[in-house]
Amino acid sequence: MELYIYTGNKLMRKVNDNNLIVPSEKEFSIDRDFKFQPFKLNDKIDSYLVELDSFETPPDGYIFDDIRNCRKFYKEETYSKAIQAKAILNWDRTHRYCGVCGEELPSMKEDKSKLCPNCRQLLFPEIACAIIVGITKGDKLLLAHNTNFLKDRYSVIAGFVELGETLEEAVRREIKEEVNINVKNIKYFGSQSWPFPSSMMFGFTAEYESGEITPDGLEIQTGDWFSKDNIPHIPPHGSISREIIGHCLNLKENN
């Protein structure tokens, strides 16, 4: 049985640079004063989600590593499970009380729901939908610097979907709001769970139609068209933003 053990945003993993390995019940007993929630990842594997206090020390051969640093293992099934575990922890932590009557909620059920013992409101984990889009103009891609990025990092345009919007409407609105251009030929690319704290990123590509790049000055500081020959500092592998950039600019895997 695999154990997905977190303290804050840090996952306990084996000291190994080649694979993401989490401890098993044989290596690390859960018969301690943990706050833990058993959950089933699929029909074949039962795994335990465990949350530790920050002062806990991992056993020999293991470290606590920020889950963002584990993105280099993004192709491995264990990474997908670790992301799911983190998303469940986030939801559990932010839903301790019923939003209808204020009653303290019990632990999650196997389907990860919570039932208020007072008003019987049934709650399931909620996901915040966001879009992320690569905009091409010939052989160039629009990359922008967001105020929340590292000082020299650029990426594609992204934003949250508003109530009542379709995903395609959100794509057009976010692009117009952030860089003031219009696009056409919006096509679905793929998706990625992003549990920081509870988002689902829906990736798209689109083609430039009209307008001049004009950053909003609030979220976007600067933006420009880049070819594969003059790529700035972009997000690392393991993120859908990097996948979209690689696809649009026809980058090799190790670029």
C-alpha positions in Angstrom: 0.0 0.0 0.0 1.4 3.4 -1.1 1.5 6.3 1.3 1.2 9.9 0.1 2.5 11.8 3.0 2.4 15.6 3.0 3.5 18.4 5.3 2.3 21.6 3.8 3.2 21.6 0.1 6.0 19.0 0.6 5.6 15.4 -0.3 7.7 12.6 1.3 9.6 10.8 -1.3 12.6 8.6 -1.6 16.0 10.2 -2.3 16.1 9.3 -6.0 16.8 11.5 -9.0 15.5 9.0 -11.5 12.0 8.1 -10.3 9.4 9.4 -7.9 9.0 6.8 -5.2 6.7 7.2 -2.2 6.9 5.1 1.0 4.9 2.0 1.5 3.0 0.8 4.6 5.8 -1.7 5.1 8.5 1.1 5.3 6.5 3.6 7.3 3.8 2.7 9.8 0.6 4.7 9.8 -0.1 3.4 13.3 0.7 6.8 14.9 -1.1 9.9 15.9 -1.5 11.1 12.3 -4.3 13.0 10.7 -4.9 10.7 7.8 -7.7 10.0 5.3 -7.7 6.7 3.4 -8.7 7.1 -0.2 -8.8 4.8 -3.2 -7.0 6.0 -6.3 -8.5 3.3 -8.5 -10.2 0.0 -8.3 -7.0 -1.9 -7.8 -4.9 0.2 -5.5 -5.7 1.4 -2.0 -3.5 4.3 -0.9 -3.4 6.4 2.2 -3.3 10.1 2.2 -1.4 11.3 5.3 -0.8 14.8 6.6 2.0 15.4 9.1 2.9 18.3 11.3 5.9 20.3 10.0 8.2 19.1 12.8 8.1 15.5 11.7 11.3 14.0 10.5 11.2 11.6 7.5 12.8 8.1 7.9 16.3 7.4 6.5 16.4 7.5 2.8 13.5 9.9 2.4 13.1 13.6 2.1 10.2 16.1 2.1 10.3 17.8 -1.3 8.0 20.6 -2.6 5.5 19.0 -4.9 6.4 21.7 -7.5 10.0 20.3 -7.6 8.6 16.9 -8.4 7.3 18.1 -11.8 10.4 16.5 -13.4 8.6 13.2 -12.7 5.5 14.4 -14.5 5.4 11.4 -16.9 5.2 8.9 -14.0 1.9 7.5 -12.7 3.1 8.2 -9.1 3.2 11.9 -9.8 -0.4 11.9 -11.0 -1.4 10.2 -7.8 0.6 12.7 -5.7 -1.2 15.6 -7.5 -4.5 14.0 -6.7 -3.6 13.5 -3.1 -2.6 17.1 -2.8 -5.8 18.4 -4.3 -7.8 16.2 -1.9 -5.9 17.6 1.1 -6.4 21.1 0.0 -10.2 20.6 -0.3 -10.4 18.9 3.1 -8.5 21.7 4.7 -10.7 24.4 3.3 -14.0 22.7 3.9 -14.0 22.1 7.7 -17.4 23.7 8.2 -20.7 23.7 6.3 -21.2 26.7 4.1 -24.9 26.6 4.6 -25.4 26.3 8.4 -21.8 26.5 9.8 -21.8 23.1 11.3 -18.5 21.3 11.6 -18.1 18.7 8.9 -17.1 15.1 9.4 -14.3 13.3 7.6 -14.6 12.6 3.9 -16.3 9.5 2.7 -14.8 7.1 0.2 -16.1 9.1 -2.7 -14.4 12.2 -1.1 -17.7 13.8 -0.3 -18.8 15.3 3.1 -22.3 15.3 4.5 -23.3 18.0 6.9 -24.8 16.3 10.0 -27.1 19.2 10.7 -28.7 20.4 7.4 -27.7 17.3 5.3 -26.0 19.4 2.7 -23.9 17.1 0.5 -20.6 18.6 -0.5 -18.1 17.3 -3.2 -14.7 18.7 -4.0 -14.9 21.8 -6.3 -12.6 22.6 -9.1 -11.8 26.1 -10.4 -11.6 26.0 -14.2 -8.9 28.0 -15.9 -7.8 28.3 -19.5 -4.3 28.6 -20.9 -3.7 29.4 -24.5 -0.8 29.6 -27.0 -1.4 32.3 -29.6 0.6 32.0 -32.8 1.3 34.5 -35.6 3.0 32.6 -38.4 6.0 30.9 -36.9 6.0 33.1 -33.8 4.3 32.6 -30.4 3.0 35.3 -28.0 4.8 35.1 -24.7 4.1 37.4 -21.8 5.6 38.3 -18.4 3.0 38.1 -15.6 3.6 40.1 -12.5 3.5 36.9 -10.4 6.3 35.2 -12.4 10.0 35.1 -11.6 11.5 38.3 -12.9 12.7 37.0 -16.2 10.1 34.3 -16.9 7.7 34.4 -19.8 4.7 32.1 -20.6 1.5 31.9 -22.5 -1.8 33.7 -21.6 -3.9 32.1 -18.8 -6.8 33.0 -16.6 -9.8 31.7 -14.7 -13.2 31.0 -16.3 -16.0 33.2 -15.1 -19.5 32.0 -14.2 -21.7 31.5 -17.2 -18.8 31.4 -19.7 -17.8 28.7 -22.1 -14.1 27.8 -22.2 -13.8 29.4 -25.7 -15.4 32.6 -24.4 -13.0 32.7 -21.5 -10.1 32.3 -24.0 -11.2 35.3 -26.0 -11.9 37.5 -23.0 -8.6 36.7 -21.2 -6.6 37.5 -24.3 -8.5 40.7 -24.9 -8.2 41.8 -21.3 -4.6 41.0 -20.8 -2.9 41.9 -24.2 -5.8 43.5 -26.2 -5.7 41.4 -29.3 -8.3 39.2 -31.1 -7.8 35.6 -32.1 -9.4 33.0 -34.4 -9.3 29.2 -34.9 -9.4 28.3 -31.2 -8.6 24.6 -30.7 -8.5 22.4 -27.7 -5.0 21.2 -26.8 -5.2 19.3 -23.5 -5.7 19.6 -19.7 -3.7 19.4 -16.5 -4.7 19.3 -12.9 -3.1 22.1 -10.9 -3.8 21.6 -7.2 -2.4 25.0 -6.0 -4.9 24.9 -4.6 -7.7 23.4 -6.8 -7.6 24.3 -10.5 -8.1 22.4 -13.7 -6.1 24.0 -16.6 -7.8 23.6 -20.0 -5.2 24.2 -22.7 -5.9 25.7 -26.1 -4.1 27.1 -29.2 -5.3 30.0 -31.2 -4.2 32.1 -34.2 -3.7 35.9 -34.2 -6.4 37.8 -36.0 -6.0 41.5 -35.2 -4.8 44.2 -32.8 -1.5 45.3 -31.3 -0.1 43.7 -28.1 -1.0 46.1 -25.3 -0.3 44.6 -21.8 -2.9 45.5 -19.2 -0.3 46.7 -16.8 -2.0 44.8 -13.9 -1.4 41.1 -14.6 0.8 41.4 -17.7 3.8 43.7 -17.6 5.1 43.0 -21.1 4.6 40.7 -24.0 5.9 40.0 -27.5 6.1 37.6 -30.4 8.9 35.0 -30.1 10.3 32.5 -32.5 12.1 29.3 -31.6 15.4 31.1 -32.2 14.9 33.7 -29.5 12.9 32.0 -26.7 13.1 33.7 -23.3 13.1 32.0 -20.0 10.0 29.8 -20.0 8.3 27.4 -17.5 10.0 24.0 -16.9 8.9 20.7 -18.2 6.0 19.1 -16.4 3.6 22.0 -16.9 0.9 22.4 -19.6 2.3 25.8 -20.4 5.6 24.2 -21.4 3.8 21.6 -23.5 1.8 24.3 -25.3 5.0 26.3 -26.0 6.8 23.3 -27.2 3.9 22.3 -29.5 3.5 25.8 -31.0 7.2 26.4 -31.6 8.0 22.8 -32.5 10.6 22.4 -29.8 12.4 19.2 -29.1 11.7 17.4 -25.8 15.0 18.4 -24.2 14.7 22.1 -25.2 
